[in-house]
Structures are given as structure tokens and as C-alpha cells.
Amino acid sequence: GSADQTVRVWDAHTGEARHTLRGHTGTVNSVAYSPGGDQIVSASWDQTMRVWDAHTGEVRHTLRGHTWHVKSVAYSPSGDQIASCSQDKTVRVWDAHMGEVRHTLSGHTSYVNSIAYSPSGDQIVSGSDDKAVRVWDAHTGEARHTLSGHTSAVNSVAYSPGGNQITSCSNDYTVRVWDAHTGKALHTLRGHTTTVSSVAYSPGNDQIASCSLDRTVRVWDVASGQCRAVIEDFRREVMSVAWKVTPDGIYLVTGSADKSVRHWEVKKEGEEYKAVLCWSSGHEVLTVTGILLEGVRGLDRMNQALLKQRGAVGEPLSLREAGRKIISQAAVV
């Protein structure tokens, strides 16, 4: 989704554009695939969500009901529901097949920025500018818990793959971990030096990745709450993190305001961790911490030569438990 009011579908293997989905009349803030991969839902400042056929690019439904910008959307694990949240302070639950609203969840007192379904599909979690994280019953729309502790706006929320934990991040510079069943606070993860923009659990349920406007990505141990790795000195703010599972392994994906998308492999060797840069999209400048050049894809020969010239070669660079800084810089033209 983009400020140009379009949604674009890309071939994940070739990087070629497949469809440009047009119809929104405002910035597109969020997109999500259905679990079956046959639909895409998008959310926009035009106060609507649109459901698209992922194969043809045609609009199936336009979901209307929010009265202000729609910030985020998510499909339920079964694909039967779509949840949305808005600056109108509500969360709405929709029938994904009919396009009709099922529930309007009211309780937040300011903009709602992020939502996520539990792995079972029974709960929805939401984070808001009102500093609260709320847990809802996805079937009845009733509030179950209000998780209090953040001291500023909550930007992103996520369930653990096992469904027993929730993580959230905030403008208060922290990441917090909660018991999804009781609402009890488990850890407060400190280390970022400004707004934390996004959080995500690893598929193995043992790590949390967070990114920040401080231009770093941090990887945390779920059990202890300790920071295990820091990927540092992106050229611009890091806006999004996600984990990607492929036949080749599990990768951490980062999206930055420097116009780059990067894939990393976070490896543990004994008590040490290292972040290995495996792939990068085009960008103007590459400035990161703890990179290993071997195996990097997506950089042309000139830029690889520049990286080598700046010393990004040799043995894998390790990030110790405390987050030792190792910086390799390269201007990418």
C-alpha cells in the first residue's frame, strides 16, 4: 500500500509487478493476504477497506463503516473474518465473505493503530494512542483485558505463535511482553532510544524483533527479556519488521525509510548471535551493523566492490549478548 492510493502485487521470486489495484481515494495504510492467499484486504485514509481478488486484481467488496482513517487490517486464521482499526477509536470485525460488519468494538479513547488475531482466532488484540493494549473476544466482541503499562501511544501489537503471549511497542521507547490469558506484564524490554515502530515474534516463539526510529533493529530473547542482537546504523528510520519462513530457513525482514527491504539471518553460536545480511533491495545508502557480505544477494558488482573496499568481508561478525557494535558502511550509488 502507498500514499499514491494504490496497492501493488509483486512476484516474490522475480520482483516483477503483477497487478496495480486502484480504487482507494486516500493513502493506503495497511494490506493483508487471506490465509488461503486468494484475497487481499487493504485499509485507507478514505475510511474504507477493499477486498481484492489476489489473482485478477478485481474488487470483491468495499467495506464501509469507519468514520475516520483506517490504520490497520488483519484476516482471522480461518479467513472468515477481517478485523480493522481506525482513528475513529474503534475496532470493527467483518464477515470476510459477505463484506458485512459483525461487531464494533468500542473502549479505546484515542486512535487505534494496530490489531492482530490470536493464532486460534478466538481473540483480537489492539493498541492505541490512549496508551492501552486491549484484548477482545473475536466472536462476541466483548472486552477481555486492558493491558496497562505503556506511558505513550502504542504503535504495534502481535501474538506469539503459541498464543500465550502478546508483545507491544510504543512511543515510550519500550517493548512490553504480556500474558495473553491473564493480562499480566511479563517483561519490559528497554534499549531503543526513541519511538519503537513495529514488533514481531519469531516463528519458533523464542525471539521478538523490534525496530525503531532510532535506526536500529533489536532481537530479544522471549524467556529472559534480554537483548540478544542489535542491527545498527540504518541510514534512516526502520519502520517495519517481520519474520519470513522459506525452505532455506527463517529470515528477519526489515523495511526502512531509506527505501530498502533487507533479509537477515539471525544465527546463534553458543552464547553469541550474529545478524547476516542475505538480501537487500535497491536503496541509496547502505549503513548497517554486523553484516557479513558472503551470500548477499541484490547488490550489483559495483556496490559489492564498495562493500569489500569498506571492509565488509571475512569471518561472520558476531553480536554478543550485550549488543557489541560492529559497523560496516558503504555508499550505494
Secondary structure, DSSP 8 states (H G I E B T S, - for coil): --TTSEEEEE-TTT--EEEEEE--SS-EEEEEE-TTSSEEEEEETTSEEEEEETTT--EEEEEE--SS-EEEEEE-TTSSEEEEEETTSEEEEEETTT--EEEEEE--SS-EEEEEE-TTSSEEEEEETTS-EEEEETTT--EEEEE---SS-EEEEEE-TTSSEEEEEETTS-EEEEETTT--EEEEE---SS-EEEEEE-TTSSEEEEEETTS-EEEEETTT--EEEEE---SS-EEEEEEEEETTEEEEEEEETTS-EEEEEEEEETTEEEEEEEEE---SEEEEES---TT-BS--HHHHHHHHHTT--SS---B-TT----EEEEE--
